[in-house]
Amino acid sequence: MIFASFLLLAAIDSAVVRDIVTAPGEWLQATSTGTSGPPIVLIPGLFGGAYGYRNLVAPLAERGFRVIIVEPLGTGFSGYPKDADYSLTAQADWIARALDTLGVRNALLVGHSVGVSMALRLAYRRPELVRGVLAIDGGPIEDAATPGLKHAMRWAGLMKLFMGQGTLRKKLRHGMMENSADSSWITDEVMRGYTAGPARDLHRTIDILHAMARSHEPEQLHPHLSGVRVPVQLLVGTVPHKSGVMPVEIADFKQGLPSFTVDSVAGVGQFIHEERPAAVIDAIVGLDRRAH
């Protein structure tokens, strides 16, 4: 068992890890805890994978939820096929196929960063799968080439020539510290967990990041926000941070979504689930009540 998965499973005895084939040569890794109760589907951003949600799983399972983490294609320990479609629309469809395989319907979706856009696309494309969306500091972005990804691509060529796992962790750690209020949570152990999947094959990971940056969206999200017919709640950290949701994106949410609320979490940055996991758990429990 590799490092990040081992740490996650060690903390959650009932967790089951499964590779779900979504197309020939493509698979998503899903980590499930609990076999009954209302389903909650956690969708990570580009880094962290299932490990990044480690502080949420056990408390949610103790409250009676079935907790499922689905790592998008090209992230965590899911597949990294070079010729796959890495658009956010395709990612939403891959996640939907994984939920079909797992028999999941009527789930609360929790997305972080770019995972929010995947969750919203899933909500209007497959409404029977979704009864609510919690967005952790992420907006309605229109393509996978986020500012953070574009910044990473500037030094990707040098990465392929000179970078090892230590350099990957250093680069990622710097970005995480810039977007956190209290960076004491970003320990060496956490960095090993966040990079365990991508570090297996750095050259392949860089190729996939390029593929994400080049991906073309078959349809835009904004015209479809009105089709998200479930409650959407946004959590925003109050400490200024570079990669968080922008005010204009919050305005887009308010204008486009039929049911939308936004809540601020004091004293944190973009990684609310790391700096203040209790706030995220409370938000999920509250959204569960409203979405019934």
C-alpha positions as CSV (number, residue, x, y, z in Angstrom):
1,M,0.0,0.0,0.0
2,I,1.5,3.3,-1.0
3,F,2.0,6.1,1.4
4,A,-1.1,8.4,1.0
5,S,-3.6,5.5,0.7
6,F,-2.0,3.8,3.7
7,L,-2.4,6.9,5.9
8,L,-6.0,7.3,4.8
9,L,-6.9,3.6,5.3
10,A,-5.0,3.5,8.7
11,A,-7.3,6.2,10.0
12,I,-10.5,4.8,8.6
13,D,-10.7,1.0,9.1
14,S,-13.8,0.6,6.9
15,A,-12.5,2.4,3.9
16,V,-12.5,0.5,0.6
17,V,-10.4,1.6,-2.3
18,R,-11.5,0.7,-5.8
19,D,-10.3,1.4,-9.4
20,I,-13.4,2.0,-11.6
21,V,-12.8,1.7,-15.3
22,T,-14.6,4.5,-17.2
23,A,-13.2,3.9,-20.7
24,P,-10.5,1.6,-22.2
25,G,-7.2,2.4,-20.4
26,E,-8.9,5.0,-18.1
27,W,-10.0,4.6,-14.5
28,L,-10.9,6.6,-11.5
29,Q,-9.9,5.6,-8.0
30,A,-12.8,5.8,-5.5
31,T,-12.4,5.5,-1.7
32,S,-15.6,4.5,0.0
33,T,-16.4,4.5,3.7
34,G,-19.7,3.2,5.0
35,T,-22.2,1.1,3.1
36,S,-25.5,2.9,4.0
37,G,-26.7,6.3,4.8
38,P,-27.0,9.4,2.6
39,P,-24.1,9.5,0.1
40,I,-21.6,12.3,0.1
41,V,-19.2,12.5,-2.8
42,L,-16.0,14.4,-2.3
43,I,-14.2,15.7,-5.4
44,P,-10.6,16.9,-4.9
45,G,-8.8,19.6,-6.9
46,L,-5.7,18.9,-8.9
47,F,-3.5,17.9,-6.0
48,G,-4.2,16.1,-2.7
49,G,-6.5,13.4,-4.0
50,A,-8.3,11.4,-1.4
51,Y,-5.6,12.2,1.1
52,G,-6.6,15.9,1.1
53,Y,-10.0,15.0,2.6
54,R,-8.6,12.7,5.4
55,N,-9.9,15.1,8.1
56,L,-13.5,14.9,6.9
57,V,-14.1,11.2,6.2
58,A,-14.3,9.7,9.7
59,P,-16.4,12.5,11.3
60,L,-18.9,12.3,8.4
61,A,-19.0,8.5,8.6
62,E,-19.6,8.8,12.4
63,R,-22.7,11.0,11.6
64,G,-24.1,8.2,9.4
65,F,-23.1,9.3,5.9
66,R,-21.7,7.1,3.2
67,V,-18.6,8.9,2.2
68,I,-17.1,8.5,-1.3
69,I,-14.0,10.2,-2.6
70,V,-13.6,10.1,-6.4
71,E,-10.3,11.3,-7.7
72,P,-10.6,12.9,-11.2
73,L,-8.7,11.5,-14.1
74,G,-5.1,12.6,-14.1
75,T,-5.1,13.3,-10.3
76,G,-4.3,11.3,-7.2
77,F,-4.1,7.6,-7.9
78,S,-6.5,7.6,-10.8
79,G,-5.3,6.8,-14.3
80,Y,-3.0,9.2,-16.2
81,P,-3.7,8.3,-19.9
82,K,-2.0,10.8,-22.3
83,D,-4.7,10.9,-25.0
84,A,-7.8,11.3,-22.7
85,D,-10.2,14.2,-22.7
86,Y,-9.3,16.3,-19.7
87,S,-11.9,19.0,-20.1
88,L,-13.9,19.7,-17.0
89,T,-17.1,18.5,-18.8
90,A,-15.5,15.2,-19.5
91,Q,-14.2,15.0,-15.9
92,A,-17.8,15.4,-14.7
93,D,-18.9,12.6,-17.0
94,W,-16.2,10.3,-15.8
95,I,-17.2,10.9,-12.2
96,A,-20.8,10.2,-13.2
97,R,-19.8,6.9,-14.6
98,A,-18.0,6.0,-11.4
99,L,-21.1,6.9,-9.4
100,D,-23.2,4.7,-11.7
101,T,-20.8,1.8,-11.1
102,L,-21.0,2.4,-7.3
103,G,-24.8,2.6,-7.5
104,V,-24.9,6.1,-6.0
105,R,-27.9,8.4,-6.6
106,N,-29.1,11.6,-4.9
107,A,-25.7,12.5,-3.4
108,L,-24.3,15.6,-1.9
109,L,-21.3,16.7,-3.9
110,V,-18.4,18.5,-2.2
111,G,-15.8,20.0,-4.4
112,H,-12.6,22.0,-3.7
113,S,-11.1,24.5,-6.1
114,V,-11.4,23.2,-9.7
115,G,-13.4,20.3,-8.3
116,V,-16.3,22.7,-7.8
117,S,-16.7,23.3,-11.5
118,M,-16.7,19.5,-12.1
119,A,-19.4,19.1,-9.4
120,L,-21.6,21.8,-11.0
121,R,-21.3,20.3,-14.4
122,L,-22.3,17.0,-13.0
123,A,-25.3,18.6,-11.2
124,Y,-26.9,19.8,-14.4
125,R,-25.8,17.0,-16.7
126,R,-26.9,14.2,-14.4
127,P,-29.4,15.7,-12.0
128,E,-30.6,12.4,-10.7
129,L,-27.2,11.9,-9.1
130,V,-27.1,15.1,-7.1
131,R,-29.2,16.7,-4.4
132,G,-26.9,19.5,-3.3
133,V,-23.4,21.0,-3.9
134,L,-20.9,22.4,-1.3
135,A,-18.2,24.5,-3.0
136,I,-15.0,24.9,-1.0
137,D,-13.5,28.1,-2.2
138,G,-14.0,27.4,-5.9
139,G,-15.9,29.2,-8.7
140,P,-17.6,28.4,-12.0
141,I,-14.4,28.2,-14.0
142,E,-14.8,27.5,-17.7
143,D,-11.7,25.5,-18.4
144,A,-9.0,23.4,-16.7
145,A,-6.3,25.9,-17.5
146,T,-6.7,27.8,-14.2
147,P,-4.2,30.5,-13.2
148,G,-2.4,28.1,-10.9
149,L,-2.1,25.5,-13.7
150,K,-0.8,28.1,-16.1
151,H,1.8,29.2,-13.6
152,A,2.9,25.6,-13.2
153,M,3.3,25.2,-16.9
154,R,5.8,28.0,-17.0
155,W,8.4,25.9,-15.3
156,A,7.2,22.5,-16.6
157,G,10.0,22.1,-19.1
158,L,12.7,22.6,-16.5
159,M,10.7,20.2,-14.2
160,K,11.0,17.4,-16.7
161,L,14.8,17.9,-16.9
162,F,15.7,18.5,-13.3
163,M,12.8,17.9,-11.0
164,G,12.6,15.1,-8.5
165,Q,10.0,14.4,-5.8
166,G,11.6,16.9,-3.5
167,T,11.3,19.7,-6.0
168,L,7.7,18.9,-6.7
169,R,6.9,19.0,-3.0
170,K,8.8,22.3,-2.7
171,K,6.9,24.0,-5.5
172,L,3.5,22.7,-4.3
173,R,4.3,23.6,-0.7
174,H,5.1,27.2,-1.7
175,G,1.7,27.5,-3.5
176,M,-0.2,26.0,-0.6
177,M,1.5,28.3,1.9
178,E,0.5,31.3,-0.2
179,N,-3.1,30.2,0.0
180,S,-3.3,29.4,3.7
181,A,-3.7,31.6,6.7
182,D,-1.8,29.3,9.1
183,S,0.6,27.1,7.2
184,S,1.5,25.0,10.2
185,W,-0.7,22.2,8.8
186,I,1.6,21.9,5.8
187,T,4.0,19.4,7.3
188,D,6.5,17.1,5.5
189,E,4.1,14.2,6.1
190,V,1.2,16.2,4.5
191,M,3.4,17.1,1.5
192,R,4.2,13.4,1.0
193,G,0.5,12.6,1.1
194,Y,-0.4,15.4,-1.4
195,T,2.3,14.4,-3.9
196,A,2.2,10.6,-3.5
197,G,0.1,10.0,-6.6
198,P,1.7,12.5,-9.0
199,A,5.2,11.7,-7.9
200,R,4.9,8.1,-9.1
201,D,5.8,9.3,-12.6
202,L,6.8,12.9,-12.8
203,H,7.2,13.0,-16.5
204,R,3.7,11.5,-17.1
205,T,2.2,13.9,-14.5
206,I,3.7,16.9,-16.4
207,D,2.4,15.6,-19.7
208,I,-1.1,15.3,-18.1
209,L,-0.9,18.9,-16.8
210,H,-0.1,20.0,-20.3
211,A,-3.1,18.0,-21.6
212,M,-5.4,19.6,-19.1
213,A,-4.1,23.1,-20.0
214,R,-4.8,22.3,-23.7
215,S,-8.2,20.7,-23.2
216,H,-11.2,22.2,-25.0
217,E,-14.6,22.5,-23.3
218,P,-17.5,21.2,-25.4
219,E,-19.9,23.5,-23.6
220,Q,-19.6,26.4,-21.2
221,L,-20.8,26.2,-17.6
222,H,-22.3,29.7,-17.1
223,P,-25.3,29.2,-19.5
224,H,-26.2,26.0,-17.6
225,L,-26.0,27.4,-14.0
226,S,-29.8,27.9,-14.1
227,G,-30.1,24.2,-14.7
228,V,-28.5,23.4,-11.4
229,R,-31.8,22.8,-9.6
230,V,-30.3,21.9,-6.2
231,P,-29.0,24.0,-3.3
232,V,-25.5,25.2,-3.8
233,Q,-23.5,26.6,-0.8
234,L,-20.1,28.3,-1.2
235,L,-17.5,28.4,1.6
236,V,-15.0,31.2,1.3
237,G,-11.9,31.8,3.5
238,T,-11.6,35.4,4.7
239,V,-7.8,35.6,4.6
240,P,-6.7,37.0,1.2
241,H,-5.2,34.3,-1.0
242,K,-4.2,34.2,-4.7
243,S,-6.0,31.2,-5.9
244,G,-9.4,31.5,-4.3
245,V,-12.8,32.2,-5.7
246,M,-13.1,35.8,-7.2
247,P,-15.8,38.3,-6.3
248,V,-17.0,38.3,-10.0
249,E,-17.4,34.5,-9.7
250,I,-19.6,34.9,-6.6
251,A,-21.7,37.4,-8.5
252,D,-22.0,34.8,-11.3
253,F,-23.2,32.3,-8.8
254,K,-25.8,34.7,-7.4
255,Q,-27.1,35.6,-10.8
256,G,-27.1,32.1,-12.3
257,L,-28.0,29.6,-9.6
258,P,-31.6,29.2,-8.5
259,S,-30.6,28.3,-4.9
260,F,-27.3,29.8,-3.7
261,T,-25.8,30.8,-0.4
262,V,-22.3,32.0,0.5
263,D,-20.7,31.7,3.9
264,S,-17.4,33.1,5.1
265,V,-15.0,31.1,7.3
266,A,-12.9,33.5,9.4
267,G,-9.1,33.1,9.7
268,V,-8.5,30.6,6.8
269,G,-7.5,30.7,3.2
270,Q,-8.3,28.4,0.3
271,F,-7.8,25.1,2.1
272,I,-10.8,25.4,4.5
273,H,-11.0,21.6,4.8
274,E,-7.4,21.5,6.1
275,E,-7.4,24.6,8.3
276,R,-11.0,24.4,9.7
277,P,-12.4,20.9,8.9
278,A,-15.1,21.3,11.5
279,A,-16.6,24.3,9.5
280,V,-16.8,22.1,6.4
281,I,-18.4,19.3,8.3
282,D,-21.0,21.7,9.8
283,A,-21.7,23.0,6.3
284,I,-22.3,19.5,4.9
285,V,-24.6,18.6,7.8
286,G,-26.6,21.8,7.3
287,L,-26.8,21.3,3.5
288,D,-28.0,17.8,4.1
289,R,-30.9,19.1,6.1
290,R,-31.8,21.7,3.5
291,A,-31.5,19.3,0.5
292,H,-34.0,16.8,1.9
